[in-house]
Amino acid sequence: MIESTINGYQIHDYIVSGAKQIIKNEKQLNDINVFPVADGDTGSNLAYTMQSIINNAERNNSVQVTLASISEAAIDASYGNSGTIIARYFYGLSQSAKNKNFLTVTEFIQILQEAVRYAYESISTPKEGTILTVMREWTAYLKNELDRHSSFENLIHSSLEHAYEILDKTKTLLSVLAEADVVDAGAKGFVCFIEGVYDFIKTGKVSDRNFSRIEKINHDKISHSIHDLKYKYCTEITIENNHPDIKKIEEIVKSYGDSAIVSSHKSQIKIHVHTDNPHQLTYELSGFGNILYSKVDNMKIQQDIVHNRKYKIALVTDTIADLPDDYIEENQISLIPLVLIHNGSIFLDKFTTNSQTVFSTLNKSSEYPRSSQPNELFIEKTLRFLLEHYDRVIGITISSKMSGTFEKMAHVAEKLNKSEKRIEIIDSSLNSGAEGLLVKNTMDMIRQGQSFEKILEGIKTLKQKIDIFVKIPDLTYAARSGRFPMVAGKIATYIGIKPIISIDPEGTGIVLKELNLQKLITRRSKENKIIEYVIVHTDNIVKAKELADFAERAMGFPPLYIEAVSSIISAYMGKGAYGIAFREE
């Protein structure tokens, strides 16, 4: 029987050492990531969770205090399947160590067992051959072998060798792993964690070296094992609720997709699911409490980039740029969602709310929503992912006169560029369909194989040739939002004034004197030849199609597409708006 005790300082150092070992193996974990989706981000998701622990966990002599802070840090920054599971594992540790200032080795193993139970219970349909299997088998080995070792160091070393055996067996437990001939990335991540724990126990210090076992990777086999996705979006939502109906929420979440994880922490419910309808799920869940946080990744685009990258230059834009979903996916364009805040809930533009659900939300409340810049951590995560797979990255944002998105993305890019400038963030000075046209034309240049420098010069020229006109039939929404005087809005609506808005060359929104959209389009097309155009609308497909028919008669060719605008633009312009964005010769 090993008689030594473990205090909070040691627990902290074990976990930080394990966390650092995961971070050092981020790329390898991404490379072998094929389950549940081969989107190449398991390593990054685990690394973000671990970095939060390193940055925020308190190193206290009390085991209870230390594990509580580690749990908080992990839950706050948990990403993806494996990140969410391991955060739940740490939460289980903290719950099992309440009122404990120190632990015997036997008690330590007992709380590890409880942590495994918490991890399993968080998954609606646990799968063997994943991180869960290694967690369970490693802990069982510790319990069974405790009396056979003279020291804690020997026990952990022996358990690490057993963990390697269990890791190798993951190939036999999941067919997709066998087909790709790789071990499970999440399971490998947990073995990295054990390696870090053992190294600290052995040396007494947190090492900066990477001593993890290198996994063999056959990229041809991995590519061959990739199958069509069942669901497109990896969705994570945090709800605030002091009296959560967990069972009901679990039923709802499971009805929307798979890989469902629902867990409660204090007055919050954290949800992870793979689904095709994150906006509908969010709308339904908002009835249980305020949405405190959301994160949505398009796994189809991520998987395509990792395993079938089309171009050497990546293109990223924000969700204000109006483009068809099919076009975005076909060209592997990454999206950064702006944020809509309403009634205490936080929604992601075009992901957890869209131009239809936003009006349902608005009609239930007298409070008007406000927009906010994208989440900086999500921007960094996206740009890091693109840098890993592309030579260069071009980002195009909504006009800096309308949002701080450009400044925030440029700030993150500057941090990541370091000595070599591989990322260029461009202020479009546009929005909506006009911003979408600039993105589309930039993609044309990327597809043509133009150089990075030539594309940047081309964007400068294109910005001056793109414009947008939008008719606003109902000024009530604009008045409620504060972007148009309330009294003037009511009067204008009452007497039937329907203004047309546009954007000046500096990127500031303006109201035009002309009130007839058809006359304006006809005059503009005669003054300057229009090369291409798109039609946009706020939940008004009838008027959008009428405008498209008129424009086609006037210019002799149809629009590139008709697209509903973002939820944020919809909220500010109101229901029923419609317009045209175009590029001149």
C-alpha positions as CSV (number, residue, x, y, z in Angstrom):
1,M,0.0,0.0,0.0
2,I,1.4,3.4,-1.0
3,E,1.0,5.7,2.0
4,S,2.0,9.1,0.6
5,T,-0.5,12.0,0.4
6,I,-1.1,14.5,-2.4
7,N,-1.9,18.2,-1.8
8,G,-3.3,20.9,-4.0
9,Y,0.0,22.2,-5.2
10,Q,0.9,18.8,-6.5
11,I,-2.5,18.3,-8.2
12,H,-2.1,21.6,-9.9
13,D,1.4,20.7,-11.2
14,Y,0.3,17.2,-12.4
15,I,-2.6,18.7,-14.4
16,V,-0.6,21.7,-15.8
17,S,2.2,19.3,-16.8
18,G,-0.3,17.1,-18.6
19,A,-2.0,20.1,-20.2
20,K,1.3,21.3,-21.6
21,Q,2.0,17.9,-23.1
22,I,-1.3,18.0,-24.9
23,I,-0.5,21.4,-26.2
24,K,2.9,20.3,-27.5
25,N,1.1,17.5,-29.5
26,E,-1.7,19.7,-30.9
27,K,-0.6,19.2,-34.6
28,Q,-0.2,15.5,-34.3
29,L,-3.7,15.2,-32.7
30,N,-5.2,17.3,-35.5
31,D,-3.4,15.0,-38.1
32,I,-5.0,11.8,-36.7
33,N,-8.4,13.3,-36.1
34,V,-11.0,11.1,-38.0
35,F,-13.7,10.5,-35.4
36,P,-16.4,11.5,-34.9
37,V,-15.7,13.9,-37.8
38,A,-12.4,14.3,-39.7
39,D,-12.3,18.0,-39.3
40,G,-8.7,18.2,-38.0
41,D,-9.4,20.2,-34.9
42,T,-9.3,17.7,-31.9
43,G,-5.8,18.9,-31.0
44,S,-6.7,22.5,-31.3
45,N,-9.9,22.0,-29.2
46,L,-8.0,20.2,-26.4
47,A,-5.1,22.7,-26.6
48,Y,-7.5,25.7,-26.1
49,T,-9.1,24.0,-23.1
50,M,-5.7,23.1,-21.6
51,Q,-4.3,26.7,-22.2
52,S,-7.2,28.0,-20.2
53,I,-6.3,25.8,-17.3
54,I,-2.7,26.9,-17.5
55,N,-3.7,30.6,-17.6
56,N,-6.5,30.7,-15.1
57,A,-6.2,27.8,-12.6
58,E,-5.3,28.7,-9.0
59,R,-2.3,26.9,-7.5
60,N,-3.5,26.4,-3.9
61,N,-2.4,24.0,-1.1
62,S,-6.0,22.8,-0.8
63,V,-7.0,20.1,-3.3
64,Q,-10.6,21.3,-3.2
65,V,-9.7,24.9,-4.1
66,T,-7.2,23.8,-6.8
67,L,-9.6,21.4,-8.5
68,A,-12.5,23.8,-8.4
69,S,-10.5,26.5,-10.2
70,I,-9.2,23.9,-12.8
71,S,-12.7,22.8,-13.4
72,E,-13.9,26.4,-13.9
73,A,-11.1,27.1,-16.4
74,A,-11.7,23.9,-18.4
75,I,-15.5,24.4,-18.6
76,D,-15.2,28.0,-19.7
77,A,-12.9,27.1,-22.6
78,S,-14.1,23.6,-23.6
79,Y,-14.3,23.1,-27.3
80,G,-15.5,20.1,-29.4
81,N,-16.3,16.6,-28.3
82,S,-13.0,15.8,-26.6
83,G,-12.6,19.3,-25.0
84,T,-16.1,19.1,-23.6
85,I,-15.6,15.5,-22.3
86,I,-12.3,16.3,-20.6
87,A,-13.8,19.5,-19.1
88,R,-16.6,17.3,-17.6
89,Y,-13.9,14.9,-16.3
90,F,-12.2,17.8,-14.4
91,Y,-15.6,18.9,-13.1
92,G,-16.1,15.3,-11.8
93,L,-12.7,15.6,-10.0
94,S,-13.7,18.8,-8.4
95,Q,-17.1,17.5,-7.2
96,S,-15.5,14.4,-5.8
97,A,-12.8,16.3,-3.9
98,K,-15.1,18.7,-2.0
99,N,-13.9,19.4,1.5
100,K,-10.6,17.7,0.8
101,N,-7.4,19.7,1.5
102,F,-5.2,16.7,0.7
103,L,-5.7,13.2,-0.6
104,T,-4.2,9.8,0.0
105,V,-3.2,7.9,-3.1
106,T,-6.2,5.6,-2.6
107,E,-8.5,8.7,-2.4
108,F,-6.9,10.2,-5.5
109,I,-7.7,7.0,-7.5
110,Q,-11.2,7.1,-6.1
111,I,-11.9,10.7,-7.4
112,L,-10.4,9.7,-10.7
113,Q,-13.0,6.9,-10.9
114,E,-15.8,9.4,-10.1
115,A,-14.5,11.7,-12.8
116,V,-14.8,8.9,-15.4
117,R,-18.4,8.5,-14.3
118,Y,-19.1,12.2,-14.8
119,A,-17.5,12.0,-18.3
120,Y,-19.6,9.0,-19.4
121,E,-22.8,10.5,-18.0
122,S,-22.3,13.7,-20.1
123,I,-22.6,11.8,-23.4
124,S,-26.0,10.8,-24.7
125,T,-24.5,7.8,-26.6
126,P,-21.0,7.0,-25.3
127,K,-18.7,5.3,-27.8
128,E,-15.9,2.9,-26.9
129,G,-12.6,3.4,-28.6
130,T,-12.5,7.1,-27.7
131,I,-11.1,9.2,-24.9
132,L,-13.7,7.6,-22.6
133,T,-12.2,4.2,-23.0
134,V,-8.7,5.3,-22.1
135,M,-10.0,7.3,-19.1
136,R,-11.9,4.2,-17.8
137,E,-9.3,1.6,-18.4
138,W,-6.4,3.7,-17.1
139,T,-8.3,4.4,-13.8
140,A,-9.3,0.8,-13.4
141,Y,-5.6,-0.2,-13.8
142,L,-4.6,2.2,-11.1
143,K,-7.1,0.7,-8.7
144,N,-6.2,-2.9,-9.5
145,E,-2.5,-2.3,-9.4
146,L,-2.3,0.0,-6.4
147,D,-1.1,-2.7,-3.9
148,R,1.5,-4.1,-6.3
149,H,3.7,-1.0,-6.4
150,S,6.1,0.4,-3.8
151,S,5.8,4.0,-5.0
152,F,3.4,6.3,-6.7
153,E,5.9,7.0,-9.4
154,N,6.2,3.3,-10.3
155,L,2.4,3.0,-10.3
156,I,1.9,5.9,-12.7
157,H,4.8,4.7,-15.0
158,S,3.2,1.2,-15.1
159,S,-0.2,2.7,-15.8
160,L,1.2,4.7,-18.7
161,E,2.4,1.6,-20.4
162,H,-1.1,0.1,-19.9
163,A,-2.6,3.3,-21.4
164,Y,-0.5,2.8,-24.5
165,E,-1.9,-0.7,-24.9
166,I,-5.5,0.6,-24.5
167,L,-4.8,3.4,-27.0
168,D,-3.6,1.0,-29.6
169,K,-6.8,-1.1,-29.1
170,T,-9.0,1.9,-30.1
171,K,-8.2,1.0,-33.7
172,T,-10.1,-2.3,-33.2
173,L,-13.1,-0.7,-31.5
174,L,-14.1,1.8,-34.1
175,S,-14.2,0.8,-37.8
176,V,-13.3,4.3,-39.0
177,L,-10.1,4.2,-37.0
178,A,-9.3,0.8,-38.4
179,E,-9.9,2.0,-41.9
180,A,-7.7,5.1,-41.4
181,D,-5.1,3.0,-39.4
182,V,-4.8,5.6,-36.6
183,V,-5.6,5.6,-32.9
184,D,-8.4,7.9,-31.7
185,A,-7.2,11.5,-31.4
186,G,-9.1,12.3,-28.2
187,A,-7.8,9.0,-26.6
188,K,-4.3,10.0,-27.7
189,G,-4.8,13.4,-26.2
190,F,-5.6,11.8,-22.8
191,V,-2.5,9.6,-23.1
192,C,-0.5,12.7,-23.7
193,F,-2.0,14.1,-20.5
194,I,-0.9,11.0,-18.6
195,E,2.6,11.3,-20.1
196,G,2.8,14.8,-18.7
197,V,1.6,13.8,-15.3
198,Y,4.1,11.0,-15.1
199,D,7.0,13.3,-16.2
200,F,6.2,15.7,-13.4
201,I,6.0,12.9,-10.8
202,K,9.3,11.6,-12.1
203,T,11.3,14.9,-12.3
204,G,9.4,17.2,-10.0
205,K,9.1,20.0,-12.6
206,V,7.0,20.9,-15.6
207,S,9.0,20.1,-18.7
208,D,9.2,22.1,-21.9
209,R,10.2,19.1,-24.0
210,N,7.8,17.0,-26.0
211,F,8.4,13.4,-25.0
212,S,5.1,11.9,-26.3
213,R,5.1,8.7,-28.4
214,I,4.8,9.6,-32.1
215,E,1.9,8.0,-33.9
216,K,2.3,6.6,-37.4
217,I,0.2,8.4,-39.9
218,N,-0.8,7.1,-43.4
219,H,-2.5,10.1,-45.1
220,D,-3.7,8.0,-48.0
221,K,-5.6,5.7,-45.6
222,I,-7.0,8.6,-43.7
223,S,-8.2,10.3,-46.9
224,H,-9.8,7.0,-48.0
225,S,-11.6,6.7,-44.6
226,I,-13.3,10.0,-45.0
227,H,-17.1,9.7,-45.6
228,D,-19.9,12.2,-46.1
229,L,-20.9,14.0,-42.9
230,K,-24.2,13.1,-41.3
231,Y,-24.5,16.6,-39.9
232,K,-22.8,19.9,-40.9
233,Y,-22.4,22.0,-37.8
234,C,-20.6,21.4,-34.6
235,T,-22.7,23.5,-32.2
236,E,-22.0,24.5,-28.6
237,I,-24.4,26.5,-26.5
238,T,-24.4,27.6,-22.9
239,I,-27.7,28.5,-21.2
240,E,-28.2,30.3,-17.9
241,N,-31.0,28.7,-15.8
242,N,-31.3,28.3,-12.1
243,H,-33.9,25.6,-12.4
244,P,-32.9,23.6,-15.5
245,D,-35.1,20.8,-16.9
246,I,-32.1,18.8,-18.0
247,K,-34.1,15.8,-19.2
248,K,-36.3,17.9,-21.4
249,I,-33.2,19.8,-22.8
250,E,-31.5,16.5,-23.5
251,E,-34.5,15.2,-25.4
252,I,-34.6,18.4,-27.5
253,V,-30.8,18.4,-28.2
254,K,-30.7,14.7,-29.2
255,S,-33.7,15.3,-31.6
256,Y,-31.5,17.7,-33.6
257,G,-28.5,15.6,-34.3
258,D,-25.8,13.4,-32.8
259,S,-22.6,13.6,-30.6
260,A,-24.9,15.2,-28.0
261,I,-23.5,16.3,-24.7
262,V,-25.6,18.1,-22.1
263,S,-24.2,18.9,-18.7
264,S,-25.0,21.3,-15.9
265,H,-22.6,23.4,-13.9
266,K,-23.9,25.7,-11.2
267,S,-26.7,27.8,-12.9
268,Q,-25.5,27.0,-16.4
269,I,-26.2,24.2,-18.9
270,K,-23.5,23.4,-21.5
271,I,-24.6,21.8,-24.7
272,H,-22.6,20.2,-27.5
273,V,-24.2,18.6,-30.6
274,H,-23.6,18.0,-34.3
275,T,-26.7,19.3,-36.2
276,D,-27.9,20.8,-39.5
277,N,-30.1,23.4,-37.8
278,P,-28.2,25.3,-35.0
279,H,-30.5,28.4,-35.4
280,Q,-33.7,26.4,-34.8
281,L,-32.1,24.6,-31.9
282,T,-31.0,27.8,-30.3
283,Y,-34.4,29.4,-30.8
284,E,-36.0,26.5,-29.0
285,L,-33.5,26.4,-26.2
286,S,-33.8,30.1,-25.6
287,G,-37.2,29.3,-24.0
288,F,-35.3,27.7,-21.1
289,G,-33.1,30.7,-20.2
290,N,-30.7,33.2,-21.6
291,I,-28.1,32.1,-24.1
292,L,-24.8,33.1,-22.6
293,Y,-22.5,31.7,-25.2
294,S,-22.5,29.9,-28.6
295,K,-19.9,28.5,-31.0
296,V,-20.7,27.0,-34.3
297,D,-18.1,25.4,-36.7
298,N,-18.9,24.3,-40.2
299,M,-17.4,20.8,-40.1
300,K,-17.9,20.2,-43.8
301,I,-15.7,23.2,-44.7
302,Q,-13.1,22.2,-42.1
303,Q,-13.0,18.6,-43.3
304,D,-12.6,19.7,-46.9
305,I,-9.8,22.1,-46.0
306,V,-7.9,19.5,-44.1
307,H,-8.3,16.7,-46.6
308,N,-9.1,18.4,-49.9
309,R,-7.7,21.9,-49.9
310,K,-8.4,23.6,-53.2
311,Y,-6.2,26.7,-53.2
312,K,-3.0,27.9,-51.6
313,I,-4.6,31.1,-50.3
314,A,-7.5,31.0,-47.8
315,L,-10.4,33.4,-47.8
316,V,-12.2,34.4,-44.6
317,T,-15.0,36.9,-44.2
318,D,-17.7,37.9,-41.7
319,T,-21.4,36.9,-41.8
320,I,-22.5,40.4,-42.9
321,A,-21.2,39.4,-46.4
322,D,-24.2,37.9,-48.2
323,L,-23.3,34.8,-50.2
324,P,-25.2,31.5,-50.8
325,D,-24.2,28.7,-48.5
326,D,-23.4,26.4,-51.4
327,Y,-21.0,28.9,-52.8
328,I,-19.3,29.3,-49.4
329,E,-18.9,25.6,-49.0
330,E,-17.8,24.9,-52.6
331,N,-15.0,27.5,-52.3
332,Q,-14.0,26.6,-48.7
333,I,-14.6,30.2,-47.4
334,S,-14.4,30.5,-43.6
335,L,-17.0,32.7,-41.8
336,I,-16.6,34.8,-38.7
337,P,-20.0,35.4,-37.1
338,L,-20.9,38.8,-35.7
339,V,-23.0,38.7,-32.5
340,L,-26.6,39.8,-31.9
341,I,-27.5,40.5,-28.2
342,H,-31.2,40.4,-27.4
343,N,-33.1,40.1,-24.1
344,G,-30.0,38.9,-22.3
345,S,-29.2,36.2,-24.9
346,I,-26.3,36.1,-27.3
347,F,-26.9,34.9,-30.8
348,L,-24.4,34.2,-33.7
349,D,-25.4,35.9,-36.9
350,K,-26.4,33.4,-39.6
351,F,-25.6,30.5,-37.3
352,T,-27.8,30.5,-34.2
353,T,-30.2,33.1,-35.7
354,N,-31.1,34.0,-39.2
355,S,-33.3,36.4,-41.2
356,Q,-36.4,34.4,-40.3
357,T,-35.9,33.5,-36.7
358,V,-34.7,37.0,-35.8
359,F,-38.2,38.5,-36.6
360,S,-39.9,35.8,-34.5
361,T,-37.6,36.9,-31.6
362,L,-38.2,40.6,-32.2
363,N,-42.0,40.3,-32.3
364,K,-42.0,38.8,-28.8
365,S,-40.2,41.7,-27.1
366,S,-40.3,45.5,-26.9
367,E,-36.5,45.5,-26.3
368,Y,-34.5,46.0,-29.4
369,P,-31.3,44.0,-30.1
370,R,-27.8,45.3,-30.4
371,S,-25.0,43.9,-32.4
372,S,-21.5,43.2,-31.2
373,Q,-18.1,42.3,-32.7
374,P,-17.1,38.7,-33.2
375,N,-15.6,36.6,-30.4
376,E,-11.8,37.3,-30.4
377,L,-11.0,33.7,-29.3
378,F,-13.0,32.3,-32.2
379,I,-11.2,34.7,-34.6
380,E,-7.9,33.5,-33.4
381,K,-8.9,29.8,-33.5
382,T,-10.1,30.2,-37.1
383,L,-7.0,32.1,-38.3
384,R,-4.7,29.6,-36.6
385,F,-6.5,26.7,-38.3
386,L,-6.2,28.4,-41.7
387,L,-2.5,29.2,-41.2
388,E,-1.9,25.5,-40.5
389,H,-3.4,24.5,-43.9
390,Y,-2.7,27.5,-46.2
391,D,0.3,29.5,-47.4
392,R,-1.5,32.9,-46.9
393,V,-4.8,34.2,-45.6
394,I,-7.0,37.1,-46.8
395,G,-9.8,38.4,-44.6
396,I,-12.5,40.8,-45.8
397,T,-14.7,42.5,-43.3
398,I,-17.7,44.8,-43.1
399,S,-17.0,48.5,-43.3
400,S,-15.0,49.7,-40.3
401,K,-17.4,52.7,-40.2
402,M,-20.2,50.3,-39.3
403,S,-18.5,47.8,-37.0
404,G,-15.3,47.2,-35.1
405,T,-14.9,43.8,-36.7
406,F,-12.0,45.0,-39.0
407,E,-10.0,46.3,-36.0
408,K,-10.5,43.2,-34.0
409,M,-9.6,40.8,-36.8
410,A,-6.6,43.0,-37.8
411,H,-5.4,42.9,-34.1
412,V,-5.5,39.1,-34.0
413,A,-3.8,38.9,-37.4
414,E,-1.0,41.2,-36.2
415,K,-0.4,38.9,-33.2
416,L,-0.3,35.8,-35.4
417,N,1.8,37.3,-38.2
418,K,4.9,37.6,-36.1
419,S,8.0,37.9,-38.3
420,E,6.3,36.8,-41.5
421,K,3.1,38.5,-42.7
422,R,0.9,35.7,-43.9
423,I,-2.5,37.2,-43.0
424,E,-3.9,40.4,-44.6
425,I,-7.2,41.8,-43.2
426,I,-9.0,44.2,-45.5
427,D,-11.7,46.8,-44.7
428,S,-14.3,46.3,-47.5
429,S,-15.9,49.7,-46.8
430,L,-19.1,47.8,-47.8
431,N,-21.7,45.6,-46.3
432,S,-24.4,43.0,-47.2
433,G,-24.6,42.0,-50.9
434,A,-21.9,44.5,-51.8
435,E,-19.4,42.9,-49.3
436,G,-20.5,39.5,-50.7
437,L,-19.6,40.7,-54.2
438,L,-16.2,41.8,-53.1
439,V,-15.6,38.4,-51.5
440,K,-16.8,36.6,-54.6
441,N,-14.5,38.6,-56.9
442,T,-11.6,38.0,-54.5
443,M,-12.3,34.3,-54.7
444,D,-12.3,34.6,-58.5
445,M,-8.7,35.9,-58.3
446,I,-7.7,33.1,-55.9
447,R,-9.2,30.5,-58.3
448,Q,-7.3,32.0,-61.2
449,G,-4.1,31.4,-59.2
450,Q,-3.1,35.1,-59.0
451,S,-0.3,36.0,-56.5
452,F,-1.1,37.2,-53.0
453,E,0.2,40.7,-53.9
454,K,-1.8,41.0,-57.1
455,I,-5.0,39.9,-55.4
456,L,-4.5,42.6,-52.7
457,E,-4.1,45.3,-55.5
458,G,-7.1,43.9,-57.3
459,I,-9.3,44.2,-54.1
460,K,-8.4,47.9,-53.8
461,T,-9.6,48.6,-57.3
462,L,-12.7,46.4,-56.9
463,K,-13.9,48.2,-53.8
464,Q,-14.4,51.4,-55.8
465,K,-16.6,49.6,-58.4
466,I,-19.1,48.0,-56.1
467,D,-22.2,49.7,-54.8
468,I,-25.6,48.8,-53.2
469,F,-29.1,50.3,-53.1
470,V,-31.7,49.0,-50.6
471,K,-35.3,50.0,-50.4
472,I,-36.8,50.1,-46.8
473,P,-40.6,49.8,-46.9
474,D,-41.1,49.9,-43.2
475,L,-39.0,52.4,-41.0
476,T,-40.5,51.1,-37.8
477,Y,-37.6,48.7,-37.2
478,A,-34.9,51.3,-38.0
479,A,-36.6,53.7,-35.7
480,R,-36.8,51.1,-32.9
481,S,-33.1,50.3,-33.4
482,G,-32.1,54.0,-32.9
483,R,-30.7,54.3,-36.4
484,F,-33.6,56.5,-37.5
485,P,-35.4,59.0,-35.3
486,M,-38.5,57.3,-33.8
487,V,-40.9,60.2,-34.5
488,A,-39.6,60.7,-38.0
489,G,-39.8,57.0,-38.6
490,K,-43.5,56.9,-37.6
491,I,-44.3,59.9,-39.7
492,A,-42.4,58.6,-42.7
493,T,-44.1,55.2,-42.4
494,Y,-47.6,56.8,-42.0
495,I,-47.3,59.0,-45.1
496,G,-45.7,56.2,-47.1
497,I,-42.1,57.4,-47.5
498,K,-39.9,54.4,-48.4
499,P,-36.2,55.6,-48.5
500,I,-33.4,54.0,-50.4
501,I,-30.1,53.6,-48.5
502,S,-26.6,53.1,-49.9
503,I,-22.9,53.4,-48.8
504,D,-20.6,56.3,-49.5
505,P,-16.9,55.7,-50.7
506,E,-15.7,55.9,-47.1
507,G,-18.0,53.1,-46.0
508,T,-20.6,55.1,-44.2
509,G,-24.3,54.4,-44.7
510,I,-26.3,57.2,-46.4
511,V,-29.9,57.9,-47.4
512,L,-30.4,58.7,-51.1
513,K,-32.7,61.5,-52.4
514,E,-34.1,59.2,-55.0
515,L,-37.2,57.2,-53.8
516,N,-37.8,55.1,-56.9
517,L,-35.4,52.1,-56.9
518,Q,-36.2,51.1,-60.5
519,K,-35.4,54.6,-61.8
520,L,-32.2,54.6,-59.8
521,I,-31.0,51.3,-61.2
522,T,-31.9,52.3,-64.8
523,R,-30.0,55.6,-64.5
524,R,-27.0,54.0,-62.9
525,S,-26.8,51.2,-65.5
526,K,-26.8,53.8,-68.3
527,E,-24.1,55.9,-66.6
528,N,-21.8,52.9,-66.0
529,K,-22.0,49.4,-67.5
530,I,-22.9,46.9,-64.8
531,I,-20.9,43.7,-65.0
532,E,-22.7,41.6,-62.4
533,Y,-25.3,42.0,-59.6
534,V,-27.1,40.2,-56.8
535,I,-30.4,40.7,-55.2
536,V,-30.8,40.8,-51.4
537,H,-33.8,41.0,-49.1
538,T,-35.0,40.8,-45.5
539,D,-37.5,37.9,-45.6
540,N,-39.2,39.3,-48.7
541,I,-38.6,36.9,-51.5
542,V,-41.6,38.1,-53.5
543,K,-40.2,41.7,-53.9
544,A,-36.7,40.3,-54.3
545,K,-37.9,38.2,-57.3
546,E,-39.8,41.2,-58.8
547,L,-36.6,43.3,-58.5
548,A,-34.6,40.5,-60.1
549,D,-37.0,40.4,-63.0
550,F,-36.8,44.1,-63.5
551,A,-33.0,44.2,-63.3
552,E,-32.8,41.3,-65.9
553,R,-35.0,43.2,-68.3
554,A,-33.0,46.4,-67.8
555,M,-29.5,44.8,-68.1
556,G,-30.1,41.8,-70.2
557,F,-28.8,39.1,-67.8
558,P,-30.0,37.6,-64.5
559,P,-28.5,38.1,-61.0
560,L,-25.8,35.9,-59.8
561,Y,-28.1,35.0,-56.9
562,I,-30.9,36.1,-54.7
563,E,-30.0,36.0,-51.0
564,A,-31.6,36.8,-47.6
565,V,-29.4,39.1,-45.6
566,S,-27.8,38.5,-42.2
567,S,-29.9,38.6,-39.1
568,I,-28.1,41.7,-37.9
569,I,-28.9,43.7,-41.1
570,S,-32.4,42.3,-41.0
571,A,-33.0,43.6,-37.5
572,Y,-31.8,47.1,-38.4
573,M,-33.5,47.4,-41.8
574,G,-36.7,45.6,-40.8
575,K,-38.8,43.0,-42.5
576,G,-39.6,43.5,-46.2
577,A,-36.5,45.4,-47.3
578,Y,-35.0,44.5,-50.7
579,G,-32.2,45.8,-52.8
580,I,-29.5,45.3,-55.4
581,A,-25.7,45.2,-55.1
582,F,-23.6,45.4,-58.3
583,R,-20.2,45.7,-59.8
584,E,-19.5,48.2,-62.5
585,E,-17.0,47.9,-65.3
